[in-house]
């Protein structure tokens, strides 16, 4: 490649990134997951599009897709709050194991008996589309306040179910007879156990090291955190464990370890996550040949209907039988099973392994993901409101970021008061922060001032709270409690909402 060709490639990549970033605003206003916009960019650049680029390297797409998924899972794990996800772990684990089995069986049966696919192809499709995507779900639900249990279950499920689904797709795509089901179940259990152990160990060791080793520059901390998360994936995969589960758990441990320079680390991870999503979806769009999708559109719609109307609801109901989950929450979880990047990437595995009709499998999965995301995505907020799970009067959670003040052994908390917060109308003195914590600055309408104890807080305010290291957790918990329960939080039993 010459310097001229490199310059052209850099220009094209930068233009694609700029268009994709601008498309985020379009997707946020329309309520559609951004994946559809990025896929559309790839399709427009590829065959039958304005770019007319010919790209059919499924193996390269799979490798880049796996690398992007590692980054996306790491970013998701770093943003997962342990206090929110802990109560949801049993239900999420059930959905990610028993639920996946139910979904694969019902969807494969529909693909075989209704569409006429061979059992191997039907099982591959059933496994491929059984993985949910957190980015797709929360991109349309981020403006709808939901119970912490619902968001916790959906987020944990999307982080956990990638691992068993990948194992199933690889097993079904391997040449030769499919192993007995009990052998496959044992293999899945073993790989999940190895991946979980390695992920937790690498995450704990990495957090311990970052807290006790002072790096020469603050910019090295984000790089080190992402490197540790990727190490967990590589270590898990090398010993035949689930690398995807390992990277998610390692990142979750790191994200809850109160590491130095955390705001910068979180921003760095979010940026890498966006780049990974954009690159992955554009590449998947390039791999598609639009005129070949027409013949597989009807089978995709039928299989998608079985998945959405039968498999996913039964998966939720059966998996959550041991748990006391209200029916409105079950209904929302059933409809919130959005499919995103993972199914399309997994659909390249049978192509690489030379499975018969693998191109048809890819086309069916692609159409299914696009069509049913278009249907489910915009209707999720409406359904949440109808089920009274997205009540606009419900208190919105505060956005709190912490930056370490290392020499002073303290923390600077940045608190954003959203529209639905019950902190509106509370005086600074009524926050009743623990000794060692104080509100030092208020930013309102672009102007900052030092508040008095009688200063009344308003929606849209941003607060800077300084807290010493021993009371940092108590100060953050108190702020969240007031945000949910108002000035009487703790006295009227609403202080528990701080743990949400």
N, C-alpha and C positions, 0 to 999 in steps of 0.2 A: 504494500500500500504506500503510495506516494504522499508527500506532505499536502499536495493539493486535494487528494481524495480524503485525507484525514480532516482537512478544513471543511470540506463539504459535509462529511459525516457529523462533525461537531455542530455545524450550522443546523442540520436537519434535527439532530437530537435536542438542541436548545429550543428550536421552534416548537417541537412536539411538547416539550416540558412546559413552555409558556402557554401553549394552547390548552394543555391538560390542567394547569393551575387555574386558568380563566374558567375552565369548564366546571371546576369545583363550585363556583358561585352559582352557575346554572343549576347544578344538581341540588344544591342546598335550597334554592328557591322553589324548585319544582317538586322536591320531596323524593326524587329518584336517587337510588344509590349511585355513587360516582363511577362504579365499575362499568355501567352501561355506556357512559360517556367515553371512557377510555377504550372500551371495546369498539365503540363506533369510530374512534380515531384510527384504530388499527385496521378496521374493515375498510375505511375510506382510503387508507394508504395502500392497501393490498390489491389483490386481483379483483377485477370488476369495479374498482374504485378509481378515484382521481389520480392516485399515485401509481397504480398499475404495477406494484411491486410483487414479484413472484417469490413466495417463501413457503417451503414445505418441509422444513427440517424439524420433525417432531422431537428428535432426540435432543437437539439444542434447546428447543422450547421447554422440554421437561427439566433439563439441568438448570436453566435460568429460572424456571418456575419454582423448583425446589429451593434454590438460593433465596429467591424473593420471599417464599413462605417462611423460611427461617427468620428473616429480618422482620416480617410482619408479625409472626408469633412472638418474637422477642419484644417488639414494641408493645404488643397487646399485654404480655406478661408484666412488663414494667409499669403499665398503667392500671393493673389490677390491684384493687385495695383488699388486703387480707380480711379486714373486718367485715367488708360487704360480702365477700365470696365464701367465707368460712361456713356460714349456716347453709349455703346452697350446695356445698360439695357433695353430700350424699345423693341428692336428687340429680345433680349434673352427672355424677358418675353412673347412675342408673340409666340416664338418657344416652350416655356415651357408650354403653355396653349393651344392655338389654334393648334399649331403644334402637340402636343401630341394627341389631339382629332382626328385630321386628320390621324395621323399615326396608332392609335388604330383602327379606323374604316376601313381603307383600308387593313391593315394587317389581321384583324379578318375576313373580307370578303374573302380574299384570302385563309385563313386557312379553312374556312367553305366550300366554293364552289370548291376549287381546291384540297384540301386534304381530305375533308369529315368529319372534326371535328364538334362536336356539338357546338352550338353557345356559350355556357358558356366556354368551353375549348378554342374556337377560340378567344373569347374576352380576356380571361386570357393571352393567348400567345401574342395577339396584345398589351396588356398593358405592359406585362413584357419586351418585346423587344423595347419599345418606349423610354427607358431611355438611354442616351448616356453617355460615360465615358471619362472624361477629361484626366485621366492618360494614357489611351490607345491612345488617339488622339495626345497628346503632346509628348509622348515618341518617336513617329516616325516623328514629325514635329519640334522637338527642334533645329535641325540643319538647318532648312529652314526659313529664315527671311520672315515674312508675314506682311501684313498691320495690324496695331493695331486693326482696326475694326473687322477683321476676327477672330483674336485670342481672342479678348474681347467677341465677341458674342458666340463663341464655349465654352469658359471657363465659362461664366455666365450661358449659357444654361445647361451645365452639372451639375452646382451647384444647379440650380433651378428645373430642371425637375424631380429629384428624388422624390420630395414631392408629386406632383399630381399623379405620376405613382404608388407610394406605396398605396395611397388612392384607386386608381382604382383597383389594384390587390386584395387588401383586400376586397373591395366591391364585386367584381366578384367571389371571393373564398368563400364568406359567404353562408351558407346554406339558402335555400329559394329563392323566386323570386328576381330578380334584381330590385332595385328601379327605379322610373321614372328618366329620364335623367336630368330633371331640378332640382330634389331633390339632385342628385349626384353632379351636377355642383355647387349648393349652398353649399353643404357640403365641397367640395374642396375649394371653395373661402373662406369659413369661417376658415377652418383649415390653409390655407396659410396665411390669415390675422393675425390670432392669433400667428402662428409661426414666422412671420416677426416681429410683434410687440415685442414679447418676445426676439427674437434674437438680435434686435437692442438695446433694453433696457438693457439686460444683458451685451452685448458687451460694451456699453457706460459706464455703472456703473463699470464694471471690469477694463476698461482702466483708468477711473478716479481714482479708488482706487489704481491701480498699480503705477500711476504717483505721487500720494501724500502720499503713505505709503512706507517707506523704509524697505525692507525685510532684515533680518540679514545676508543672504548669496546670492550671485548672482545666485547660482544654483537653488534657489527656484523660480526665475522668470519664467523659462520655465514650471515648474510644475504648478505654479499658472495660467499661461495662458491657458494651456490645461484643467485644472480643471474648469476654467470659461466657456470655450467652451462646455465641457461636461455638465455643469450645465444648459446651454441654451437648449441643447437637452432634458434633463430630465424634465425641467420646461415646455417646449413646449408640450412634450408628455403627461405629467400628466394632463394638462388642455385641452386635446383633440385638440391640435394644431399640426402643422407639426414640429416635432422635428428636422428633417433633414434640413429644411430651417432655423430653429432657430440656429442650430449649425454653419451652413455655414455663415450666416449673422453676428453672434456674432464674429466668427473668423475673418471675413473680417474687422469688426470695430477694433478689437484688432490689426490686422496686419497693419492697417494704422494709428495707434495712436502714433507712435514714442515712444514706450515703452523702458525703460532701458534694457540694455543687450540684445538687439534685435538679434544680430548675433547668440548668444548662444541659444536663444529661437527658432529661425528659424531652426538651426541645430538639436535641440532636437525634434522638431515637424516632420522634415523630416525623422529622424531615426524611430520615432514611426509609421509614415506613411508607411515606407518600411516594418517594422515588421508586421503591420496590413495587408498589401497587401499579403505578403508572406504567413502568416498563413491562411488567408482567402482562397487564391487560392489553396493552398495545401489541405486544408480541403475539398473544393469543388471537387478537383480531386479525393480524397479518396471516396467521396459519389457516384461517377460514377461507373457503372459496364460496362466496355468497350464492352463486347460481346452483351449487350442489345441495344447498340447504332445503330447497323447495320440495324435493322428493321425500325428505325425512321430517318435514314439518308436522304432518298429521300424526305419525307415530310419536313424535316428541310431545305433542299436545295431549295425546292419550296417556302416555306414561306419566307426564307431569300432573295430569288430573288424578290419576291413581295415587301418586306420591302425596299431593297436596290435600286431597279430600278424604283419603282412606289411610294411607300408610303413616303420615305424620300425626294425625289425631290419635290413631291407635297406639303409635309409639309413645306419645305423651301420656295417654291414659294408663297403659299397661305399666310403663316405667315408674309412674308416680303413684301407683296403688299403695305402696307402704307409707306414703307421706300425706299429710293433711294439707293438700293444696286446694284452695277454692276453685270451683268450676270456671269462674271468669278468668282466673289466671291460667288454667289449663287451656282454655279456648285461645287466649292470646298467644301462649307458647306454641300452640299448634299452628297458628297462622304466621307466627314469626320465624318459622323454619326456613329462612331465605338461603338460597344457594348462591355462592359467589365464585371466587377464584379457584378454590380447591377442586371442585368437581371438574372444571374445564381442564385444569392441569393434570388431574388424575386420569382424564380421558386420553391423555397422550401415552400412558403406560402400555395399554394394549397395542397402540400403533407401533411403539418401539419394539415390543415383543413379537410383532408379526401375527397377532391374533386375526383370524378371518373376519372380514367386515368391520375392522377397527375404525376405518374412516367413517363408516356409517354411525358407529357408536359415538365418535367425537361430534359429528353433526347433530345427532339427537340430543346429546348433553348440552351442546352450545345453544340450540334453539330453546330447549327446556329452561335453561337458566335465564336467558334473556326475556322470554315471554312471561314466565311466572314471576320474575322480579318486577317486571312492568306492572303486573296485576297486584302483587302483594305489597310492594314497597309503598306506593302512595296511599294504600288503604289501611296500613298499620296504625298510623296516628288516629284515624277515624274510628277504627275498631277499639282502640284503647279508650277513647272517650266514651263510646257507646257502652263499653263494659264497666265504665266508671273507674278505670285504672289510670286514666290520664287526666284527672280533674285539674282544671286550671287553677283552682284555689289551693291545691296542695302545695305546701312549702317546698320551694326548690332548694337543692343543696348548695352550700357555699363552695366557691372555688378558692382553695387555700393552697399556696405554694410556700415552701420553706427554703431559705438560703442560710447556710451556716455562718455564724460570726465566730470563727475559730479562736481568735485570741481572747475574745470576751466570754467564751464558752456559752454562747447563746444562739438564738435563731431569730431571723426576721421573717415574720409571716405576712404574706400578701393575701388579703381577704377581699374577694369581690362579692358584693351583695346583689343577687339576681332579682328579677321582678317579683317572683313568687315567694321571696324569703320573708319570714315573720320577724326578722331583725329590723324591718322597716318600722320606724316610730319608736325604737328603743333608744334610750339615752346611753351615752358611753359609760356612765357610772353604773347603769343597770345591767351591764354585761356581767358584772361580778367575776372578773377574771381572777385567777389565783395570784397570790403575792409572788412577785417576780415577773409578771407580765403586764404590759400596759399598751394602750393605743397611742401611738406617737404621732401619727399623721393621717389626715383624711383627704382624699382627692375627690372633689365633687364638681361636675360640669367643667372639667379641665383645669380647675384651680385647686391648689392644696393649702391646707391650714392645719395648725395644731389644735386639736379639739379640747374643750373643757369637759368636765364630768357631766355637765348638763346639755352638751351637744346632742341633738337628736339625729340619729342615723336615718338615711333614706335609701330607697331602691336605686341602684346604679352607683352607689358610693364604693370607693376602694379604700381599704384600711391598711395601714402598716402597723403591725403589732410586734413589739420586741418581747421575747420570752427567754428566760434563762433555760439552760439545758434541762434541769430537773423538772421544770413545770411545763415544758413545751407540749407534751401530749395532753396534759390536763387543760391547757389553754385552748388547744385546737378542739378538744372534745367539748369544752364549754361554748365556744363560738358556734359549733355545729348544732349544739342543743338549742341555743337561742335562735339560730336560724330556722329551726323546725318548730320550736315551741313558744317562741316569744320570750318576753322578760321574765315570765313565771316558770320557765323551763326548770325542771328539777324539783320545784315545789308542788307542781300539779302532775307529776309523773311523766313529763315529756322529755326528761333529760336522757332517757334511753335512746332517743332518736339520734343522738350524737354518734352512736355506733353504726349508723347506717352507712 
